[in-house]
């Protein structure tokens, strides 16, 4: 164990995605934990706080143009799919901020779409499992799609998405927010050839095995 004298490890990920008030509250909590549990190792992954009226963005991107194009990008995709006769739904996978974002997108559309939100994790996975195609900007949404054998495309604003696509042997499943024409071509191909944009059974098995091994190691460090 790397820190035998610090059994409690707390990881606070991506503080840059929350507002200033919440950051202050979390920092206050961290300070309290440090006072009450000096043995705890607290890891805070640093991010740059940057607010855009339409989107939150971290230092993994650092480009306002991507944030500014995010909603228009999805508006163009939705309009293309509905013109093709596809039934599109908007599924919230993360929380309040994403729910607001989905409603903003819906307001931009002439034909309003159903917004599915505030589901449990299991319910969210069931919705994804029923999809013909999943287009997501959330890592856990992409994992859920791939692991259920759903053709899954994602907008990549962080290196972790690229690593996931490599593990799933699906490097061509990335959509560029700044290139709508290319994105629509990929979407059309995914609808025509879903098997080419779905993770293979072998890739899913390997990912499951690695995940189980990881958690086994984590639990081995915890007291019984």
Backbone bond lengths (Angstrom), bond angles and torsions (degrees), N, CA, C in turn:
res aa  C-N    CA-C-N  psi(-1)  N-CA   C-N-CA  omega(-1)  CA-C   N-CA-C  phi
1 X - - - 1.468 - - 1.529 108.62 -
2 X 1.363 119.38 128.90 1.450 120.69 -172.64 1.524 114.42 -66.74
3 X 1.347 118.39 -29.10 1.450 121.61 179.84 1.521 109.22 -128.95
4 X 1.344 118.09 74.25 1.468 120.13 -175.57 1.518 112.74 -62.69
5 X 1.345 117.23 -23.28 1.459 119.69 -178.78 1.527 111.72 -90.17
6 X 1.339 116.43 0.68 1.457 120.57 179.63 1.531 109.25 -130.66
7 X 1.318 118.25 81.34 1.470 120.33 -173.90 1.519 114.58 -70.52
8 X 1.330 118.10 -19.85 1.455 119.62 -177.81 1.525 109.69 -100.70
9 X 1.302 115.87 117.20 1.456 120.60 178.00 1.513 108.98 -114.90
10 X 1.307 116.20 124.83 1.459 121.57 -178.55 1.519 108.06 -119.85
11 X 1.303 116.34 121.70 1.459 121.56 178.45 1.519 108.95 -108.38
12 X 1.316 116.16 119.32 1.460 120.77 174.97 1.514 106.50 -108.97
13 X 1.323 115.08 115.13 1.459 120.95 -168.53 1.525 111.27 -102.01
14 X 1.323 115.09 131.82 1.459 121.03 169.65 1.527 114.35 57.05
15 X 1.331 116.24 62.31 1.455 119.75 176.36 1.521 111.76 -62.71
16 X 1.325 117.03 -19.55 1.451 120.49 -178.42 1.511 114.09 -67.40
17 X 1.322 118.64 -10.24 1.457 120.84 -177.08 1.519 112.67 -93.65
18 X 1.339 118.20 4.10 1.454 119.51 -179.08 1.519 109.19 -122.55
19 X 1.333 115.82 163.27 1.451 118.08 -174.25 1.526 111.81 -77.36
20 X 1.324 114.87 170.42 1.468 120.76 -174.64 1.527 112.35 -60.04
21 X 1.340 116.09 -41.12 1.457 118.87 -179.43 1.510 112.16 -60.99
22 X 1.343 116.82 -43.70 1.457 120.61 178.67 1.519 110.77 -66.76
23 X 1.340 116.79 -36.67 1.462 119.55 177.90 1.524 110.60 -60.30
24 X 1.345 116.47 -43.22 1.462 120.33 179.85 1.526 110.35 -63.80
25 X 1.351 116.68 -39.80 1.455 120.49 179.71 1.531 110.41 -64.43
26 X 1.346 116.19 -44.12 1.462 120.17 179.83 1.522 110.46 -65.09
27 X 1.336 116.97 -41.35 1.457 119.69 179.09 1.520 110.98 -61.99
28 X 1.342 115.81 -38.29 1.465 119.67 177.41 1.521 110.65 -63.60
29 X 1.355 116.17 -39.89 1.467 120.28 177.65 1.520 111.08 -64.35
30 X 1.337 116.41 -42.08 1.464 120.66 178.15 1.521 110.33 -59.49
31 X 1.336 116.32 -45.08 1.471 120.30 -179.91 1.524 110.96 -60.93
32 X 1.344 115.94 -39.46 1.459 119.84 179.72 1.523 111.00 -66.30
33 X 1.356 117.05 -42.36 1.468 120.74 178.51 1.517 110.29 -61.32
34 X 1.327 116.08 -41.61 1.467 119.54 -179.40 1.522 111.81 -64.06
35 X 1.349 116.43 -33.16 1.463 119.54 178.02 1.525 110.94 -72.83
36 X 1.351 116.14 -42.50 1.466 120.10 -174.55 1.521 112.57 -84.41
37 X 1.340 117.30 -28.09 1.461 121.05 -178.71 1.524 110.11 -131.13
38 X 1.321 117.29 75.19 1.467 119.52 -178.02 1.529 112.71 -62.08
39 X 1.344 116.03 -16.16 1.466 119.21 179.72 1.524 112.32 -80.41
40 X 1.324 117.27 -9.73 1.463 120.22 -175.63 1.525 111.33 -76.74
41 X 1.311 114.91 138.48 1.462 120.95 172.28 1.524 107.35 -97.66
42 X 1.307 116.79 116.82 1.459 121.01 -178.51 1.521 108.42 -109.74
43 X 1.332 115.34 121.11 1.463 121.42 -178.98 1.515 108.31 -110.60
44 X 1.307 117.02 121.55 1.456 121.47 176.20 1.521 107.75 -115.76
45 X 1.341 115.63 116.46 1.457 119.05 178.68 1.515 109.34 -75.34
46 X 1.327 118.32 116.69 1.467 119.25 -175.37 1.521 112.53 -71.81
47 X 1.319 115.45 137.63 1.458 120.79 172.42 1.518 108.32 -138.82
48 X 1.293 116.20 160.30 1.457 121.16 177.56 1.526 108.49 -88.88
49 X 1.324 116.97 130.44 1.463 120.92 178.68 1.523 107.75 -83.24
50 X 1.298 115.47 121.68 1.473 120.55 -178.76 1.500 108.26 -146.30
51 X 1.310 117.52 119.06 1.464 120.79 -175.15 1.520 110.32 -107.54
52 X 1.313 115.13 134.31 1.451 123.15 174.88 1.519 106.67 -123.37
53 X 1.319 119.51 145.46 1.478 119.80 -179.94 1.521 113.79 -55.91
54 X 1.328 117.22 -25.23 1.459 119.92 -175.41 1.519 113.66 -104.73
55 X 1.326 117.54 -22.49 1.455 116.92 -168.67 1.521 111.46 -158.42
56 X 1.310 115.93 154.90 1.458 121.62 172.38 1.517 108.43 -99.21
57 X 1.303 116.19 141.85 1.457 119.10 -175.85 1.526 108.98 -139.72
58 X 1.311 117.55 144.79 1.462 120.72 -178.77 1.510 110.40 -109.64
59 X 1.319 116.22 179.00 1.454 119.31 -179.37 1.520 111.87 -72.42
60 X 1.345 118.03 -2.81 1.462 119.84 173.41 1.524 110.16 -66.06
61 X 1.336 116.75 -26.59 1.462 119.53 177.49 1.519 109.05 -106.46
62 X 1.324 115.51 -62.87 1.446 119.50 179.27 1.510 114.27 73.26
63 X 1.339 119.22 9.81 1.455 122.03 -177.82 1.522 110.57 -117.29
64 X 1.331 117.88 110.25 1.464 119.88 178.49 1.519 113.39 -58.18
65 X 1.336 117.75 -29.36 1.467 119.92 -177.55 1.528 111.20 -61.56
66 X 1.329 117.28 -33.19 1.463 119.51 178.06 1.524 109.93 -67.44
67 X 1.324 116.56 -45.15 1.462 120.02 178.82 1.523 111.07 -62.77
68 X 1.320 116.99 -41.13 1.463 120.84 -178.62 1.523 112.12 -67.47
69 X 1.336 117.33 -26.27 1.465 121.29 -178.97 1.520 113.32 -92.86
70 X 1.332 116.82 -5.65 1.448 120.41 -170.84 1.527 112.71 -61.32
71 X 1.326 117.88 -54.91 1.467 120.11 -179.16 1.532 112.57 -68.51
72 X 1.329 119.93 -44.05 1.472 119.04 175.39 1.528 112.74 -59.12
73 X 1.325 115.92 -34.17 1.469 121.07 177.87 1.527 110.10 -61.10
74 X 1.327 117.14 -50.36 1.460 119.88 -178.69 1.524 111.51 -71.78
75 X 1.309 117.81 -30.05 1.460 120.22 174.77 1.528 110.19 -60.43
76 X 1.333 117.11 -44.55 1.464 121.23 179.41 1.526 111.18 -64.59
77 X 1.333 116.45 -39.22 1.467 120.52 179.24 1.535 110.60 -64.71
78 X 1.338 116.41 -46.89 1.466 120.50 -179.02 1.526 110.40 -61.60
79 X 1.317 116.63 -44.57 1.457 120.15 -179.35 1.530 111.01 -63.04
80 X 1.323 116.44 -39.54 1.468 119.84 177.76 1.522 110.94 -63.45
81 X 1.318 116.57 -45.57 1.468 120.34 -178.02 1.529 111.55 -65.68
82 X 1.323 117.10 -42.42 1.470 119.31 -179.44 1.533 110.77 -67.38
83 X 1.329 116.45 -34.55 1.468 119.62 176.06 1.525 111.46 -64.07
84 X 1.339 115.36 -28.83 1.461 120.20 178.42 1.528 112.11 -83.82
85 X 1.324 116.16 1.50 1.463 120.00 178.74 1.513 114.46 85.75
86 X 1.339 117.09 10.89 1.462 120.53 179.49 1.533 110.32 -80.23
87 X 1.314 116.38 144.60 1.458 122.35 176.08 1.528 107.82 -89.95
88 X 1.318 116.07 116.36 1.469 121.29 -175.59 1.522 109.65 -110.97
89 X 1.311 116.65 135.88 1.462 121.48 172.35 1.524 108.18 -124.79
90 X 1.327 116.19 154.59 1.458 122.38 177.01 1.521 107.76 -106.49
91 X 1.324 116.65 119.22 1.463 122.04 -175.73 1.522 110.25 -114.32
92 X 1.321 115.68 122.24 1.463 120.73 176.94 1.521 109.68 -84.10
93 X 1.327 115.81 123.58 1.462 120.33 -176.31 1.520 112.55 -111.18
94 X 1.348 118.80 -5.83 1.458 118.56 -169.22 1.518 116.33 -125.30
95 X 1.338 120.13 -42.56 1.448 118.18 -176.36 1.515 112.34 159.76
96 X 1.331 115.09 -159.27 1.454 121.30 -172.70 1.522 111.82 -62.37
97 X 1.352 117.09 -44.10 1.458 119.81 -177.04 1.525 111.15 -61.15
98 X 1.330 116.82 -43.08 1.460 119.89 179.62 1.528 111.45 -69.13
99 X 1.323 116.66 -33.13 1.464 119.69 177.58 1.531 110.08 -63.47
100 X 1.319 116.45 -42.95 1.461 120.98 176.88 1.524 110.32 -60.96
101 X 1.316 115.66 -41.57 1.460 121.19 -179.45 1.526 111.09 -62.98
102 X 1.322 117.19 -41.50 1.463 121.12 179.43 1.523 111.33 -64.75
103 X 1.324 116.50 -39.90 1.459 119.37 178.52 1.538 110.86 -67.92
104 X 1.330 116.18 -34.77 1.467 118.90 175.75 1.522 110.56 -64.14
105 X 1.323 116.09 -41.33 1.463 119.95 177.43 1.523 110.25 -62.34
106 X 1.313 116.63 -43.84 1.464 120.98 -178.62 1.528 111.31 -61.95
107 X 1.333 116.02 -35.79 1.461 119.88 179.26 1.524 111.86 -65.31
108 X 1.331 116.62 -24.44 1.467 121.07 -179.41 1.523 112.16 -81.43
109 X 1.329 116.93 -12.44 1.461 121.17 -174.22 1.523 111.61 -94.48
110 X 1.321 115.83 142.88 1.459 120.53 176.24 1.523 110.61 -69.61
111 X 1.337 115.52 -45.37 1.459 121.80 176.43 1.528 108.18 -99.69
112 X 1.319 116.81 113.56 1.459 121.04 -176.54 1.525 111.29 -70.88
113 X 1.315 115.21 146.00 1.468 121.74 -178.70 1.520 110.12 -109.52
114 X 1.334 117.34 154.95 1.464 119.61 173.20 1.526 110.31 -68.06
115 X 1.318 115.87 135.27 1.465 121.95 176.81 1.518 107.81 -108.83
116 X 1.318 117.26 116.41 1.464 122.20 179.54 1.517 107.86 -101.58
117 X 1.311 116.78 122.42 1.456 119.85 -173.88 1.528 110.78 -148.40
118 X 1.333 114.53 167.58 1.470 123.26 176.33 1.520 112.33 58.94
119 X 1.322 115.63 40.40 1.460 120.58 175.26 1.520 109.63 -94.82
120 X 1.312 115.93 162.28 1.465 119.88 172.02 1.524 108.58 -74.55
121 X 1.325 116.51 169.02 1.458 120.15 178.81 1.519 112.25 -59.26
122 X 1.332 116.32 -42.04 1.468 120.78 -179.69 1.526 110.54 -65.87
123 X 1.331 116.46 -42.62 1.463 120.34 179.56 1.524 111.40 -63.81
124 X 1.333 115.81 -39.07 1.466 120.22 178.59 1.522 110.70 -62.99
125 X 1.325 116.26 -42.64 1.466 119.96 178.77 1.528 111.20 -63.84
126 X 1.323 116.75 -35.65 1.468 119.87 178.69 1.525 110.85 -64.23
127 X 1.328 116.38 -40.68 1.462 119.46 177.87 1.520 110.15 -63.19
128 X 1.328 116.42 -44.89 1.471 120.48 179.29 1.522 110.31 -61.52
129 X 1.326 116.54 -39.42 1.466 120.57 -178.12 1.525 112.02 -64.02
130 X 1.326 117.64 -21.66 1.466 120.90 -178.14 1.528 112.14 -89.94
131 X 1.333 117.15 -1.33 1.460 120.59 -172.98 1.527 112.57 -82.61
132 X 1.311 114.76 147.01 1.465 121.87 170.85 1.524 109.64 -77.23
133 X 1.329 115.98 -34.18 1.465 122.50 -179.04 1.519 108.11 -153.21
134 X 1.327 116.11 137.68 1.462 121.85 177.04 1.526 108.94 -113.20
135 X 1.338 115.49 127.45 1.461 121.53 173.80 1.519 106.07 -119.60
136 X 1.321 117.64 119.20 1.460 119.98 -170.94 1.520 112.02 -139.44
137 X 1.337 114.20 155.11 1.461 121.37 172.49 1.526 110.32 -115.39
138 X 1.307 116.69 9.41 1.458 121.47 -178.48 1.522 110.75 -113.17
139 X 1.325 115.36 133.65 1.460 121.33 -176.19 1.521 111.27 -60.01
140 X 1.330 116.62 -47.73 1.463 119.28 -177.80 1.530 111.45 -67.30
141 X 1.329 116.50 -30.58 1.455 119.43 174.78 1.520 110.85 -65.26
142 X 1.341 116.33 -42.29 1.466 120.65 178.89 1.529 110.65 -63.66
143 X 1.325 116.70 -43.85 1.469 120.50 178.89 1.526 110.00 -60.36
144 X 1.337 116.33 -44.94 1.462 120.27 -179.63 1.519 111.11 -61.17
145 X 1.326 117.02 -42.49 1.451 120.26 178.84 1.515 112.53 -63.76
146 X 1.315 116.11 -49.28 1.465 120.41 -179.21 1.528 111.42 -61.10
147 X 1.333 116.25 -45.48 1.457 119.76 -174.75 1.522 112.55 -70.07
148 X 1.329 118.07 -18.11 1.459 121.38 176.94 1.525 112.07 -99.33
149 X 1.336 116.06 8.15 1.452 119.82 176.32 1.512 114.75 75.51
150 X 1.344 116.81 20.74 1.465 121.56 -179.64 1.535 108.94 -90.60
151 X 1.333 118.82 135.19 1.465 119.65 172.67 1.528 108.80 -56.61
152 X 1.319 116.98 121.48 1.458 121.22 -170.51 1.520 111.03 -128.01
153 X 1.314 115.77 126.49 1.459 122.68 176.12 1.520 107.98 -118.18
154 X 1.316 117.23 145.35 1.460 118.72 -179.84 1.517 111.70 -141.21
155 X 1.327 114.35 147.71 1.451 120.45 170.89 1.521 106.21 -84.96
156 X 1.290 117.41 127.10 1.465 120.96 -173.58 1.512 110.29 -102.49
157 X 1.337 117.11 110.80 1.458 120.54 174.98 1.527 111.03 -115.11
158 X 1.326 116.36 9.21 1.466 120.60 179.31 1.521 109.20 -147.89
159 X 1.318 116.09 151.71 1.466 121.10 -179.27 1.523 112.28 -60.63
160 X 1.343 117.66 -24.73 1.467 119.40 -176.78 1.525 111.38 -66.27
161 X 1.336 117.45 -28.87 1.462 120.12 177.07 1.522 110.34 -68.31
162 X 1.324 116.09 -41.75 1.461 120.10 179.37 1.520 110.38 -62.78
163 X 1.331 116.62 -39.69 1.463 120.42 178.51 1.531 110.65 -65.27
164 X 1.326 116.40 -40.10 1.470 120.05 178.11 1.524 110.31 -63.13
165 X 1.322 117.24 -45.34 1.463 120.52 -179.73 1.523 110.99 -61.48
166 X 1.329 116.73 -37.17 1.468 119.83 177.18 1.526 110.78 -64.68
167 X 1.331 115.63 -43.99 1.466 119.39 -179.46 1.524 111.18 -63.41
168 X 1.315 116.63 -32.82 1.463 120.90 -179.45 1.529 112.36 -89.52
169 X 1.340 116.08 4.75 1.475 120.99 -177.73 1.536 110.16 54.80
170 X 1.328 114.98 42.75 1.466 120.60 -174.21 1.533 110.64 -133.60
171 X 1.322 116.55 45.32 1.461 120.27 -177.16 1.533 113.13 -61.22
172 X 1.328 117.25 -22.78 1.468 120.45 -178.99 1.521 113.19 -82.83
173 X 1.323 116.62 2.67 1.472 120.49 -176.27 1.521 113.36 -90.49
174 X 1.310 117.25 9.77 1.458 120.78 -178.90 1.526 110.70 -89.20
175 X 1.335 116.17 136.16 1.458 122.59 177.27 1.530 109.64 -107.85
176 X 1.308 116.22 133.07 1.458 121.97 179.88 1.529 108.93 -93.49
177 X 1.321 117.15 115.93 1.453 122.37 -178.10 1.527 111.63 -60.13
178 X 1.325 116.78 -25.49 1.462 120.75 -177.80 1.526 112.94 -92.40
179 X 1.331 116.97 3.59 1.466 120.43 -179.04 1.524 109.38 -136.11
180 X 1.330 116.45 82.18 1.458 120.73 -174.77 1.522 111.61 -66.77
181 X 1.327 118.26 -35.12 1.466 120.53 -178.90 1.519 111.05 -62.84
182 X 1.333 115.67 -44.97 1.466 120.02 177.80 1.526 110.66 -64.42
183 X 1.317 116.67 -41.22 1.466 120.79 -179.35 1.521 111.17 -61.65
184 X 1.325 116.85 -44.47 1.461 120.52 -179.54 1.531 110.70 -65.45
185 X 1.316 117.13 -36.45 1.472 120.20 177.09 1.525 110.71 -62.70
186 X 1.341 116.23 -42.20 1.469 120.81 179.09 1.529 110.13 -65.41
187 X 1.327 116.63 -41.58 1.466 121.00 179.23 1.524 110.62 -61.85
188 X 1.328 116.82 -45.88 1.467 120.17 179.00 1.524 111.08 -60.94
189 X 1.323 116.46 -39.57 1.461 119.97 179.97 1.526 110.57 -67.90
190 X 1.338 116.00 -38.20 1.468 119.86 179.21 1.518 111.18 -65.15
191 X 1.324 117.21 -36.07 1.462 120.68 177.76 1.525 111.26 -70.55
192 X 1.333 116.56 -34.58 1.468 120.78 -179.29 1.523 112.42 -80.10
193 X 1.332 116.46 -33.11 1.463 121.37 -176.97 1.536 109.60 -132.17
194 X 1.328 118.08 69.13 1.473 121.16 -174.60 1.522 114.02 -58.54
195 X 1.323 117.51 -32.83 1.468 119.69 -178.34 1.524 111.87 -62.43
196 X 1.326 116.96 -29.95 1.461 120.58 -178.69 1.525 112.03 -72.95
197 X 1.326 116.79 -16.40 1.458 120.95 -176.20 1.528 111.96 -118.24
198 X 1.326 115.87 17.68 1.461 122.40 175.92 1.524 108.55 -112.68
199 X 1.308 116.25 146.69 1.460 120.08 177.40 1.524 109.33 -69.82
200 X 1.313 115.70 138.48 1.459 119.57 178.60 1.524 110.23 -70.05
201 X 1.311 115.92 159.36 1.471 120.76 177.93 1.522 110.53 -59.28
202 X 1.332 116.44 -36.88 1.464 120.17 179.80 1.528 111.10 -64.77
203 X 1.335 116.94 -43.79 1.463 120.35 178.77 1.519 110.97 -63.26
204 X 1.330 116.96 -39.87 1.464 120.57 179.49 1.522 110.61 -65.88
205 X 1.323 117.17 -40.69 1.469 120.70 179.48 1.524 111.22 -63.91
206 X 1.322 116.34 -42.57 1.466 120.66 179.90 1.525 109.83 -63.33
207 X 1.337 116.39 -43.38 1.465 121.04 -179.61 1.529 110.41 -62.92
208 X 1.334 116.70 -42.98 1.468 120.86 178.43 1.523 111.24 -61.58
209 X 1.329 116.20 -43.99 1.461 120.84 -179.29 1.528 111.00 -62.83
210 X 1.330 116.34 -43.63 1.468 120.41 179.48 1.523 110.71 -64.20
211 X 1.315 116.63 -39.34 1.463 120.48 179.77 1.527 110.90 -66.52
212 X 1.313 116.73 -42.68 1.468 120.43 178.30 1.528 111.05 -64.14
213 X 1.329 116.56 -40.61 1.466 120.51 178.14 1.531 110.77 -63.05
214 X 1.336 115.74 -41.18 1.466 120.23 -179.81 1.525 110.76 -60.84
215 X 1.352 116.16 -48.58 1.457 118.92 -177.93 1.530 111.54 -68.46
216 X 1.311 117.58 -30.98 1.468 120.41 176.41 1.523 110.18 -62.70
217 X 1.334 116.37 -40.51 1.462 119.92 178.07 1.524 111.22 -67.38
218 X 1.349 115.59 -40.32 1.472 119.27 179.04 1.526 110.08 -61.41
219 X 1.330 116.75 -48.73 1.460 120.88 -177.41 1.528 111.91 -66.36
220 X 1.338 116.48 -26.79 1.461 119.50 179.84 1.538 111.76 -66.82
221 X 1.345 116.96 -21.98 1.455 121.26 179.23 1.527 112.54 -87.51
222 X 1.334 117.04 -13.00 1.450 120.42 -177.27 1.516 111.16 -86.71
223 X 1.319 117.11 145.20 1.475 119.55 177.89 1.515 110.40 -67.25
224 X 1.320 116.42 144.60 1.457 120.75 179.11 1.518 110.63 -75.03
